[in-house]
Amino acid sequence: MTEDTACSSCEEHQGHLCELESQQEWDIIRQVTDRPAVRCENCGNVANSAKNVCMPGDLE
């Protein structure tokens, strides 16, 4: 990860959408994105919880 795409909680990175996508964990991804409440400031992915993105931000 580069400085401008840093992860705010690297110790939990294995549960973030970018890592889940790289591992092709499609069932888990469906579960953590069915009621989006946050957007990742790095990649724009949306998730139900801030714990599933590297840099959580508002949906708007």
PDB file of N, CA, C, O and CB in Angstrom:
ATOM      1  N   MET A   1       0.830  -1.174   0.000  1.00  0.00           N
ATOM      2  CA  MET A   1       0.000   0.000   0.000  1.00  0.00           C
ATOM      3  C   MET A   1       0.878   1.241   0.000  1.00  0.00           C
ATOM      4  O   MET A   1       1.869   1.294   0.728  1.00  0.00           O
ATOM      5  CB  MET A   1      -0.946  -0.004   1.200  1.00  0.00           C
ATOM      6  N   THR A   2       0.541   2.214  -0.782  1.00  0.00           N
ATOM      7  CA  THR A   2       1.286   3.461  -0.792  1.00  0.00           C
ATOM      8  C   THR A   2       0.772   4.365   0.315  1.00  0.00           C
ATOM      9  O   THR A   2      -0.259   4.087   0.927  1.00  0.00           O
ATOM     10  CB  THR A   2       1.178   4.157  -2.161  1.00  0.00           C
ATOM     11  N   GLU A   3       1.497   5.451   0.568  1.00  0.00           N
ATOM     12  CA  GLU A   3       1.109   6.364   1.641  1.00  0.00           C
ATOM     13  C   GLU A   3      -0.287   6.935   1.435  1.00  0.00           C
ATOM     14  O   GLU A   3      -1.040   7.079   2.399  1.00  0.00           O
ATOM     15  CB  GLU A   3       2.110   7.492   1.748  1.00  0.00           C
ATOM     16  N   ASP A   4      -0.645   7.263   0.195  1.00  0.00           N
ATOM     17  CA  ASP A   4      -1.958   7.848  -0.059  1.00  0.00           C
ATOM     18  C   ASP A   4      -3.075   6.811  -0.098  1.00  0.00           C
ATOM     19  O   ASP A   4      -4.245   7.177  -0.217  1.00  0.00           O
ATOM     20  CB  ASP A   4      -1.932   8.605  -1.355  1.00  0.00           C
ATOM     21  N   THR A   5      -2.743   5.542  -0.002  1.00  0.00           N
ATOM     22  CA  THR A   5      -3.763   4.496   0.082  1.00  0.00           C
ATOM     23  C   THR A   5      -3.532   3.653   1.330  1.00  0.00           C
ATOM     24  O   THR A   5      -3.724   2.437   1.313  1.00  0.00           O
ATOM     25  CB  THR A   5      -3.748   3.603  -1.187  1.00  0.00           C
ATOM     26  N   ALA A   6      -3.122   4.304   2.403  1.00  0.00           N
ATOM     27  CA  ALA A   6      -2.824   3.607   3.648  1.00  0.00           C
ATOM     28  C   ALA A   6      -4.099   3.050   4.270  1.00  0.00           C
ATOM     29  O   ALA A   6      -5.201   3.551   4.047  1.00  0.00           O
ATOM     30  CB  ALA A   6      -2.117   4.544   4.633  1.00  0.00           C
ATOM     31  N   CYS A   7      -3.910   2.014   5.045  1.00  0.00           N
ATOM     32  CA  CYS A   7      -5.013   1.385   5.759  1.00  0.00           C
ATOM     33  C   CYS A   7      -5.042   1.943   7.176  1.00  0.00           C
ATOM     34  O   CYS A   7      -4.007   1.996   7.840  1.00  0.00           O
ATOM     35  CB  CYS A   7      -4.873  -0.172   5.768  1.00  0.00           C
ATOM     36  N   SER A   8      -6.208   2.356   7.642  1.00  0.00           N
ATOM     37  CA  SER A   8      -6.319   2.935   8.981  1.00  0.00           C
ATOM     38  C   SER A   8      -6.254   1.889  10.087  1.00  0.00           C
ATOM     39  O   SER A   8      -6.037   2.236  11.248  1.00  0.00           O
ATOM     40  CB  SER A   8      -7.607   3.707   9.098  1.00  0.00           C
ATOM     41  N   SER A   9      -6.436   0.628   9.748  1.00  0.00           N
ATOM     42  CA  SER A   9      -6.368  -0.443  10.753  1.00  0.00           C
ATOM     43  C   SER A   9      -5.753  -1.689  10.128  1.00  0.00           C
ATOM     44  O   SER A   9      -6.445  -2.673   9.863  1.00  0.00           O
ATOM     45  CB  SER A   9      -7.782  -0.763  11.327  1.00  0.00           C
ATOM     46  N   CYS A  10      -4.459  -1.634   9.898  1.00  0.00           N
ATOM     47  CA  CYS A  10      -3.751  -2.717   9.207  1.00  0.00           C
ATOM     48  C   CYS A  10      -3.891  -4.062   9.907  1.00  0.00           C
ATOM     49  O   CYS A  10      -3.891  -5.101   9.246  1.00  0.00           O
ATOM     50  CB  CYS A  10      -2.290  -2.374   9.081  1.00  0.00           C
ATOM     51  N   GLU A  11      -4.011  -4.062  11.234  1.00  0.00           N
ATOM     52  CA  GLU A  11      -4.135  -5.327  11.957  1.00  0.00           C
ATOM     53  C   GLU A  11      -5.436  -6.053  11.617  1.00  0.00           C
ATOM     54  O   GLU A  11      -5.548  -7.257  11.848  1.00  0.00           O
ATOM     55  CB  GLU A  11      -4.057  -5.082  13.457  1.00  0.00           C
ATOM     56  N   GLU A  12      -6.415  -5.337  11.074  1.00  0.00           N
ATOM     57  CA  GLU A  12      -7.691  -5.944  10.687  1.00  0.00           C
ATOM     58  C   GLU A  12      -7.866  -6.007   9.175  1.00  0.00           C
ATOM     59  O   GLU A  12      -8.972  -6.242   8.690  1.00  0.00           O
ATOM     60  CB  GLU A  12      -8.841  -5.170  11.300  1.00  0.00           C
ATOM     61  N   HIS A  13      -6.787  -5.799   8.426  1.00  0.00           N
ATOM     62  CA  HIS A  13      -6.888  -5.689   6.973  1.00  0.00           C
ATOM     63  C   HIS A  13      -7.485  -6.937   6.312  1.00  0.00           C
ATOM     64  O   HIS A  13      -8.138  -6.822   5.275  1.00  0.00           O
ATOM     65  CB  HIS A  13      -5.523  -5.419   6.393  1.00  0.00           C
ATOM     66  N   GLN A  14      -7.278  -8.109   6.883  1.00  0.00           N
ATOM     67  CA  GLN A  14      -7.799  -9.336   6.270  1.00  0.00           C
ATOM     68  C   GLN A  14      -9.316  -9.331   6.148  1.00  0.00           C
ATOM     69  O   GLN A  14      -9.866 -10.106   5.365  1.00  0.00           O
ATOM     70  CB  GLN A  14      -7.364 -10.541   7.075  1.00  0.00           C
ATOM     71  N   GLY A  15     -10.008  -8.476   6.902  1.00  0.00           N
ATOM     72  CA  GLY A  15     -11.464  -8.384   6.818  1.00  0.00           C
ATOM     73  C   GLY A  15     -11.962  -7.236   5.960  1.00  0.00           C
ATOM     74  O   GLY A  15     -13.169  -7.011   5.861  1.00  0.00           O
ATOM     75  N   HIS A  16     -11.043  -6.506   5.338  1.00  0.00           N
ATOM     76  CA  HIS A  16     -11.439  -5.373   4.499  1.00  0.00           C
ATOM     77  C   HIS A  16     -11.809  -5.845   3.102  1.00  0.00           C
ATOM     78  O   HIS A  16     -11.298  -6.857   2.622  1.00  0.00           O
ATOM     79  CB  HIS A  16     -10.310  -4.333   4.425  1.00  0.00           C
ATOM     80  N   LEU A  17     -12.696  -5.108   2.458  1.00  0.00           N
ATOM     81  CA  LEU A  17     -13.207  -5.508   1.142  1.00  0.00           C
ATOM     82  C   LEU A  17     -12.107  -5.742   0.116  1.00  0.00           C
ATOM     83  O   LEU A  17     -12.185  -6.691  -0.663  1.00  0.00           O
ATOM     84  CB  LEU A  17     -14.151  -4.458   0.623  1.00  0.00           C
ATOM     85  N   CYS A  18     -11.086  -4.895   0.104  1.00  0.00           N
ATOM     86  CA  CYS A  18     -10.024  -5.077  -0.892  1.00  0.00           C
ATOM     87  C   CYS A  18      -9.336  -6.426  -0.710  1.00  0.00           C
ATOM     88  O   CYS A  18      -9.004  -7.089  -1.693  1.00  0.00           O
ATOM     89  CB  CYS A  18      -8.991  -3.938  -0.796  1.00  0.00           C
ATOM     90  N   GLU A  19      -9.120  -6.835   0.528  1.00  0.00           N
ATOM     91  CA  GLU A  19      -8.486  -8.123   0.800  1.00  0.00           C
ATOM     92  C   GLU A  19      -9.462  -9.265   0.525  1.00  0.00           C
ATOM     93  O   GLU A  19      -9.068 -10.289  -0.033  1.00  0.00           O
ATOM     94  CB  GLU A  19      -7.985  -8.183   2.257  1.00  0.00           C
ATOM     95  N   LEU A  20     -10.720  -9.104   0.907  1.00  0.00           N
ATOM     96  CA  LEU A  20     -11.723 -10.135   0.634  1.00  0.00           C
ATOM     97  C   LEU A  20     -11.871 -10.359  -0.869  1.00  0.00           C
ATOM     98  O   LEU A  20     -12.024 -11.496  -1.316  1.00  0.00           O
ATOM     99  CB  LEU A  20     -13.080  -9.745   1.250  1.00  0.00           C
ATOM    100  N   GLU A  21     -11.826  -9.271  -1.656  1.00  0.00           N
ATOM    101  CA  GLU A  21     -11.903  -9.398  -3.114  1.00  0.00           C
ATOM    102  C   GLU A  21     -10.690 -10.138  -3.663  1.00  0.00           C
ATOM    103  O   GLU A  21     -10.830 -10.986  -4.544  1.00  0.00           O
ATOM    104  CB  GLU A  21     -12.016  -8.015  -3.770  1.00  0.00           C
ATOM    105  N   SER A  22      -9.510  -9.828  -3.155  1.00  0.00           N
ATOM    106  CA  SER A  22      -8.308 -10.497  -3.664  1.00  0.00           C
ATOM    107  C   SER A  22      -8.318 -11.987  -3.335  1.00  0.00           C
ATOM    108  O   SER A  22      -7.710 -12.786  -4.047  1.00  0.00           O
ATOM    109  CB  SER A  22      -7.049  -9.843  -3.085  1.00  0.00           C
ATOM    110  N   GLN A  23      -9.005 -12.362  -2.258  1.00  0.00           N
ATOM    111  CA  GLN A  23      -9.133 -13.770  -1.875  1.00  0.00           C
ATOM    112  C   GLN A  23     -10.388 -14.421  -2.472  1.00  0.00           C
ATOM    113  O   GLN A  23     -10.660 -15.597  -2.231  1.00  0.00           O
ATOM    114  CB  GLN A  23      -9.162 -13.894  -0.353  1.00  0.00           C
ATOM    115  N   GLN A  24     -11.144 -13.647  -3.251  1.00  0.00           N
ATOM    116  CA  GLN A  24     -12.378 -14.107  -3.897  1.00  0.00           C
ATOM    117  C   GLN A  24     -13.383 -14.685  -2.893  1.00  0.00           C
ATOM    118  O   GLN A  24     -13.977 -15.738  -3.125  1.00  0.00           O
ATOM    119  CB  GLN A  24     -12.050 -15.156  -4.952  1.00  0.00           C
ATOM    120  N   GLU A  25     -13.555 -13.982  -1.791  1.00  0.00           N
ATOM    121  CA  GLU A  25     -14.492 -14.384  -0.735  1.00  0.00           C
ATOM    122  C   GLU A  25     -15.867 -13.772  -1.011  1.00  0.00           C
ATOM    123  O   GLU A  25     -16.348 -12.945  -0.236  1.00  0.00           O
ATOM    124  CB  GLU A  25     -13.969 -13.947   0.671  1.00  0.00           C
ATOM    125  N   TRP A  26     -16.491 -14.177  -2.109  1.00  0.00           N
ATOM    126  CA  TRP A  26     -17.718 -13.550  -2.594  1.00  0.00           C
ATOM    127  C   TRP A  26     -18.883 -13.672  -1.617  1.00  0.00           C
ATOM    128  O   TRP A  26     -19.665 -12.730  -1.488  1.00  0.00           O
ATOM    129  CB  TRP A  26     -18.108 -14.155  -3.910  1.00  0.00           C
ATOM    130  N   ASP A  27     -19.021 -14.791  -0.933  1.00  0.00           N
ATOM    131  CA  ASP A  27     -20.119 -14.952   0.030  1.00  0.00           C
ATOM    132  C   ASP A  27     -19.971 -13.978   1.196  1.00  0.00           C
ATOM    133  O   ASP A  27     -20.950 -13.370   1.628  1.00  0.00           O
ATOM    134  CB  ASP A  27     -20.167 -16.399   0.557  1.00  0.00           C
ATOM    135  N   ILE A  28     -18.764 -13.833   1.697  1.00  0.00           N
ATOM    136  CA  ILE A  28     -18.519 -12.888   2.789  1.00  0.00           C
ATOM    137  C   ILE A  28     -18.756 -11.465   2.306  1.00  0.00           C
ATOM    138  O   ILE A  28     -19.352 -10.658   3.021  1.00  0.00           O
ATOM    139  CB  ILE A  28     -17.081 -13.039   3.338  1.00  0.00           C
ATOM    140  N   ILE A  29     -18.297 -11.151   1.106  1.00  0.00           N
ATOM    141  CA  ILE A  29     -18.489  -9.809   0.547  1.00  0.00           C
ATOM    142  C   ILE A  29     -19.971  -9.476   0.470  1.00  0.00           C
ATOM    143  O   ILE A  29     -20.373  -8.368   0.824  1.00  0.00           O
ATOM    144  CB  ILE A  29     -17.844  -9.700  -0.851  1.00  0.00           C
ATOM    145  N   ARG A  30     -20.786 -10.416   0.013  1.00  0.00           N
ATOM    146  CA  ARG A  30     -22.235 -10.174  -0.050  1.00  0.00           C
ATOM    147  C   ARG A  30     -22.800  -9.865   1.341  1.00  0.00           C
ATOM    148  O   ARG A  30     -23.662  -8.998   1.485  1.00  0.00           O
ATOM    149  CB  ARG A  30     -22.959 -11.400  -0.657  1.00  0.00           C
ATOM    150  N   GLN A  31     -22.318 -10.565   2.348  1.00  0.00           N
ATOM    151  CA  GLN A  31     -22.816 -10.370   3.711  1.00  0.00           C
ATOM    152  C   GLN A  31     -22.434  -9.008   4.285  1.00  0.00           C
ATOM    153  O   GLN A  31     -23.216  -8.410   5.023  1.00  0.00           O
ATOM    154  CB  GLN A  31     -22.288 -11.464   4.614  1.00  0.00           C
ATOM    155  N   VAL A  32     -21.251  -8.516   3.957  1.00  0.00           N
ATOM    156  CA  VAL A  32     -20.780  -7.260   4.558  1.00  0.00           C
ATOM    157  C   VAL A  32     -21.083  -6.032   3.703  1.00  0.00           C
ATOM    158  O   VAL A  32     -20.654  -4.925   4.029  1.00  0.00           O
ATOM    159  CB  VAL A  32     -19.293  -7.340   4.804  1.00  0.00           C
ATOM    160  N   THR A  33     -21.828  -6.229   2.600  1.00  0.00           N
ATOM    161  CA  THR A  33     -22.173  -5.091   1.739  1.00  0.00           C
ATOM    162  C   THR A  33     -23.670  -4.982   1.456  1.00  0.00           C
ATOM    163  O   THR A  33     -24.079  -4.172   0.625  1.00  0.00           O
ATOM    164  CB  THR A  33     -21.426  -5.197   0.433  1.00  0.00           C
ATOM    165  N   ASP A  34     -24.493  -5.784   2.132  1.00  0.00           N
ATOM    166  CA  ASP A  34     -25.922  -5.789   1.814  1.00  0.00           C
ATOM    167  C   ASP A  34     -26.685  -4.589   2.381  1.00  0.00           C
ATOM    168  O   ASP A  34     -27.795  -4.305   1.929  1.00  0.00           O
ATOM    169  CB  ASP A  34     -26.542  -7.054   2.330  1.00  0.00           C
ATOM    170  N   ARG A  35     -26.118  -3.881   3.356  1.00  0.00           N
ATOM    171  CA  ARG A  35     -26.726  -2.669   3.928  1.00  0.00           C
ATOM    172  C   ARG A  35     -25.635  -1.610   4.110  1.00  0.00           C
ATOM    173  O   ARG A  35     -25.256  -1.302   5.240  1.00  0.00           O
ATOM    174  CB  ARG A  35     -27.437  -2.981   5.300  1.00  0.00           C
ATOM    175  N   PRO A  36     -25.136  -1.060   3.021  1.00  0.00           N
ATOM    176  CA  PRO A  36     -23.978  -0.163   3.116  1.00  0.00           C
ATOM    177  C   PRO A  36     -24.231   1.075   3.980  1.00  0.00           C
ATOM    178  O   PRO A  36     -25.271   1.727   3.888  1.00  0.00           O
ATOM    179  CB  PRO A  36     -23.567   0.273   1.735  1.00  0.00           C
ATOM    180  N   ALA A  37     -23.240   1.370   4.820  1.00  0.00           N
ATOM    181  CA  ALA A  37     -23.305   2.539   5.694  1.00  0.00           C
ATOM    182  C   ALA A  37     -22.051   3.400   5.597  1.00  0.00           C
ATOM    183  O   ALA A  37     -22.056   4.550   6.038  1.00  0.00           O
ATOM    184  CB  ALA A  37     -23.516   2.102   7.131  1.00  0.00           C
ATOM    185  N   VAL A  38     -20.972   2.857   5.024  1.00  0.00           N
ATOM    186  CA  VAL A  38     -19.708   3.592   4.895  1.00  0.00           C
ATOM    187  C   VAL A  38     -19.110   3.358   3.512  1.00  0.00           C
ATOM    188  O   VAL A  38     -19.420   2.378   2.836  1.00  0.00           O
ATOM    189  CB  VAL A  38     -18.703   3.163   5.997  1.00  0.00           C
ATOM    190  N   ARG A  39     -18.246   4.287   3.114  1.00  0.00           N
ATOM    191  CA  ARG A  39     -17.518   4.171   1.847  1.00  0.00           C
ATOM    192  C   ARG A  39     -16.029   4.250   2.161  1.00  0.00           C
ATOM    193  O   ARG A  39     -15.612   5.024   3.022  1.00  0.00           O
ATOM    194  CB  ARG A  39     -17.945   5.295   0.823  1.00  0.00           C
ATOM    195  N   CYS A  40     -15.232   3.449   1.463  1.00  0.00           N
ATOM    196  CA  CYS A  40     -13.783   3.514   1.622  1.00  0.00           C
ATOM    197  C   CYS A  40     -13.256   4.731   0.857  1.00  0.00           C
ATOM    198  O   CYS A  40     -13.536   4.895  -0.331  1.00  0.00           O
ATOM    199  CB  CYS A  40     -13.104   2.198   1.118  1.00  0.00           C
ATOM    200  N   GLU A  41     -12.501   5.573   1.541  1.00  0.00           N
ATOM    201  CA  GLU A  41     -11.927   6.761   0.920  1.00  0.00           C
ATOM    202  C   GLU A  41     -10.827   6.394  -0.079  1.00  0.00           C
ATOM    203  O   GLU A  41     -10.496   7.198  -0.951  1.00  0.00           O
ATOM    204  CB  GLU A  41     -11.372   7.699   1.991  1.00  0.00           C
ATOM    205  N   ASN A  42     -10.260   5.194   0.036  1.00  0.00           N
ATOM    206  CA  ASN A  42      -9.207   4.753  -0.893  1.00  0.00           C
ATOM    207  C   ASN A  42      -9.775   4.255  -2.214  1.00  0.00           C
ATOM    208  O   ASN A  42      -9.379   4.719  -3.283  1.00  0.00           O
ATOM    209  CB  ASN A  42      -8.372   3.655  -0.256  1.00  0.00           C
ATOM    210  N   CYS A  43     -10.706   3.304  -2.134  1.00  0.00           N
ATOM    211  CA  CYS A  43     -11.146   2.618  -3.352  1.00  0.00           C
ATOM    212  C   CYS A  43     -12.595   2.905  -3.740  1.00  0.00           C
ATOM    213  O   CYS A  43     -12.998   2.618  -4.867  1.00  0.00           O
ATOM    214  CB  CYS A  43     -10.971   1.145  -3.182  1.00  0.00           C
ATOM    215  N   GLY A  44     -13.381   3.468  -2.821  1.00  0.00           N
ATOM    216  CA  GLY A  44     -14.773   3.774  -3.130  1.00  0.00           C
ATOM    217  C   GLY A  44     -15.740   2.639  -2.854  1.00  0.00           C
ATOM    218  O   GLY A  44     -16.948   2.818  -3.010  1.00  0.00           O
ATOM    219  N   ASN A  45     -15.248   1.476  -2.446  1.00  0.00           N
ATOM    220  CA  ASN A  45     -16.148   0.381  -2.092  1.00  0.00           C
ATOM    221  C   ASN A  45     -17.032   0.795  -0.924  1.00  0.00           C
ATOM    222  O   ASN A  45     -16.622   1.592  -0.080  1.00  0.00           O
ATOM    223  CB  ASN A  45     -15.351  -0.894  -1.741  1.00  0.00           C
ATOM    224  N   VAL A  46     -18.245   0.253  -0.876  1.00  0.00           N
ATOM    225  CA  VAL A  46     -19.150   0.519   0.237  1.00  0.00           C
ATOM    226  C   VAL A  46     -19.342  -0.753   1.046  1.00  0.00           C
ATOM    227  O   VAL A  46     -19.304  -1.859   0.507  1.00  0.00           O
ATOM    228  CB  VAL A  46     -20.512   1.057  -0.268  1.00  0.00           C
ATOM    229  N   ALA A  47     -19.551  -0.579   2.358  1.00  0.00           N
ATOM    230  CA  ALA A  47     -19.712  -1.715   3.259  1.00  0.00           C
ATOM    231  C   ALA A  47     -20.692  -1.349   4.366  1.00  0.00           C
ATOM    232  O   ALA A  47     -21.014  -0.179   4.574  1.00  0.00           O
ATOM    233  CB  ALA A  47     -18.348  -2.148   3.855  1.00  0.00           C
ATOM    234  N   ASN A  48     -21.152  -2.367   5.062  1.00  0.00           N
ATOM    235  CA  ASN A  48     -22.077  -2.168   6.172  1.00  0.00           C
ATOM    236  C   ASN A  48     -21.388  -1.518   7.365  1.00  0.00           C
ATOM    237  O   ASN A  48     -22.018  -0.778   8.121  1.00  0.00           O
ATOM    238  CB  ASN A  48     -22.693  -3.495   6.587  1.00  0.00           C
ATOM    239  N   SER A  49     -20.106  -1.791   7.534  1.00  0.00           N
ATOM    240  CA  SER A  49     -19.385  -1.365   8.726  1.00  0.00           C
ATOM    241  C   SER A  49     -18.013  -0.807   8.369  1.00  0.00           C
ATOM    242  O   SER A  49     -17.394  -1.225   7.391  1.00  0.00           O
ATOM    243  CB  SER A  49     -19.240  -2.528   9.702  1.00  0.00           C
ATOM    244  N   ALA A  50     -17.553   0.132   9.166  1.00  0.00           N
ATOM    245  CA  ALA A  50     -16.219   0.709   8.969  1.00  0.00           C
ATOM    246  C   ALA A  50     -15.127  -0.338   9.124  1.00  0.00           C
ATOM    247  O   ALA A  50     -14.026  -0.159   8.604  1.00  0.00           O
ATOM    248  CB  ALA A  50     -15.984   1.847   9.954  1.00  0.00           C
ATOM    249  N   LYS A  51     -15.411  -1.422   9.826  1.00  0.00           N
ATOM    250  CA  LYS A  51     -14.384  -2.447  10.021  1.00  0.00           C
ATOM    251  C   LYS A  51     -14.086  -3.222   8.734  1.00  0.00           C
ATOM    252  O   LYS A  51     -13.148  -4.019   8.704  1.00  0.00           O
ATOM    253  CB  LYS A  51     -14.819  -3.415  11.112  1.00  0.00           C
ATOM    254  N   ASN A  52     -14.859  -3.003   7.686  1.00  0.00           N
ATOM    255  CA  ASN A  52     -14.657  -3.730   6.433  1.00  0.00           C
ATOM    256  C   ASN A  52     -14.050  -2.890   5.320  1.00  0.00           C
ATOM    257  O   ASN A  52     -14.035  -3.312   4.164  1.00  0.00           O
ATOM    258  CB  ASN A  52     -15.956  -4.283   5.968  1.00  0.00           C
ATOM    259  N   VAL A  53     -13.545  -1.699   5.658  1.00  0.00           N
ATOM    260  CA  VAL A  53     -12.857  -0.866   4.669  1.00  0.00           C
ATOM    261  C   VAL A  53     -11.588  -0.287   5.286  1.00  0.00           C
ATOM    262  O   VAL A  53     -11.471  -0.186   6.507  1.00  0.00           O
ATOM    263  CB  VAL A  53     -13.785   0.273   4.157  1.00  0.00           C
ATOM    264  N   CYS A  54     -10.645   0.089   4.433  1.00  0.00           N
ATOM    265  CA  CYS A  54      -9.363   0.615   4.911  1.00  0.00           C
ATOM    266  C   CYS A  54      -9.471   2.024   5.485  1.00  0.00           C
ATOM    267  O   CYS A  54      -8.908   2.313   6.541  1.00  0.00           O
ATOM    268  CB  CYS A  54      -8.360   0.611   3.788  1.00  0.00           C
ATOM    269  N   MET A  55     -10.184   2.886   4.799  1.00  0.00           N
ATOM    270  CA  MET A  55     -10.304   4.293   5.203  1.00  0.00           C
ATOM    271  C   MET A  55     -11.781   4.682   5.192  1.00  0.00           C
ATOM    272  O   MET A  55     -12.258   5.231   4.199  1.00  0.00           O
ATOM    273  CB  MET A  55      -9.473   5.231   4.256  1.00  0.00           C
ATOM    274  N   PRO A  56     -12.514   4.410   6.274  1.00  0.00           N
ATOM    275  CA  PRO A  56     -13.950   4.668   6.291  1.00  0.00           C
ATOM    276  C   PRO A  56     -14.293   6.145   6.155  1.00  0.00           C
ATOM    277  O   PRO A  56     -13.640   7.016   6.730  1.00  0.00           O
ATOM    278  CB  PRO A  56     -14.546   4.133   7.558  1.00  0.00           C
ATOM    279  N   GLY A  57     -15.340   6.395   5.376  1.00  0.00           N
ATOM    280  CA  GLY A  57     -15.858   7.743   5.199  1.00  0.00           C
ATOM    281  C   GLY A  57     -17.360   7.687   5.006  1.00  0.00           C
ATOM    282  O   GLY A  57     -17.943   6.608   4.895  1.00  0.00           O
ATOM    283  N   ASP A  58     -17.981   8.853   4.967  1.00  0.00           N
ATOM    284  CA  ASP A  58     -19.431   8.935   4.768  1.00  0.00           C
ATOM    285  C   ASP A  58     -19.820   8.456   3.376  1.00  0.00           C
ATOM    286  O   ASP A  58     -19.038   8.561   2.430  1.00  0.00           O
ATOM    287  CB  ASP A  58     -19.922  10.372   4.984  1.00  0.00           C
ATOM    288  N   LEU A  59     -21.031   7.932   3.260  1.00  0.00           N
ATOM    289  CA  LEU A  59     -21.535   7.503   1.956  1.00  0.00           C
ATOM    290  C   LEU A  59     -21.731   8.671   1.008  1.00  0.00           C
ATOM    291  O   LEU A  59     -21.502   8.523  -0.193  1.00  0.00           O
ATOM    292  CB  LEU A  59     -22.840   6.757   2.120  1.00  0.00           C
ATOM    293  N   GLU A  60     -22.140   9.807   1.497  1.00  0.00           N
ATOM    294  CA  GLU A  60     -22.401  10.959   0.638  1.00  0.00           C
ATOM    295  C   GLU A  60     -21.141  11.552   0.127  1.00  0.00           C
ATOM    296  O   GLU A  60     -21.176  12.533  -0.615  1.00  0.00           O
ATOM    297  CB  GLU A  60     -23.185  12.002   1.361  1.00  0.00           C
TER     298      GLU A  60
END
